[in-house]
């Protein structure tokens, strides 16, 4: 492999991690509506928790679907 391909692989790995982290942070922000856990009511905390669990299930389903499509 030449240097360009190696650098491209490294850049792709870093960008993938950055995007995944940003998506996770964005989902958490949307689930909590920007509030800190101590500022939330118990009902809001439960809703945020269920939103994160639903997101987790959706990601799992997407991974399974991707795996079946190969």
C-alpha positions in Angstrom: 0.0 0.0 0.0 1.1 3.5 -0.7 1.2 6.3 1.8 -1.9 8.0 0.5 -4.1 4.9 1.1 -2.8 4.5 4.6 -3.4 8.1 5.4 -6.9 7.8 4.0 -7.7 4.8 6.2 -6.5 6.7 9.3 -8.6 9.8 8.4 -11.6 7.6 7.8 -11.2 5.9 11.1 -10.9 9.2 13.0 -13.9 10.7 11.1 -16.0 7.7 11.8 -15.3 7.9 15.5 -16.0 11.7 15.6 -19.3 11.3 13.7 -20.4 8.4 16.0 -19.6 10.5 19.1 -21.4 13.5 17.7 -24.5 11.5 16.8 -24.5 9.9 20.3 -24.2 13.3 22.0 -26.9 14.7 19.8 -29.3 11.9 20.6 -28.6 12.4 24.3 -29.2 16.1 24.0 -32.5 15.5 22.2 -33.6 12.9 24.7 -33.0 15.3 27.6 -34.1 18.4 25.7 -30.9 20.1 26.9 -31.6 19.8 30.6 -29.2 18.5 33.2 -30.5 15.4 35.0 -30.8 17.2 38.3 -33.1 19.8 36.7 -35.4 17.2 35.3 -38.6 15.8 36.9 -38.7 12.1 37.5 -41.1 11.8 34.6 -38.7 13.6 32.3 -35.8 11.4 33.4 -37.9 8.3 32.6 -38.8 9.7 29.2 -35.1 10.4 28.5 -34.1 6.9 29.6 -36.7 5.3 27.4 -35.6 7.5 24.4 -32.0 6.3 24.9 -33.2 2.7 25.1 -35.3 3.0 22.0 -32.3 4.5 20.1 -30.1 1.6 21.3 -32.7 -0.9 20.0 -32.9 0.9 16.7 -29.1 0.8 16.3 -29.1 -2.9 17.1 -31.8 -3.5 14.5 -29.8 -1.5 11.9 -26.7 -3.6 12.6 -28.7 -6.9 12.3 -30.3 -5.7 9.0 -26.9 -4.6 7.6 -25.5 -8.0 8.6 -28.4 -9.9 6.9 -27.9 -7.8 3.7 -24.4 -9.0 3.1 
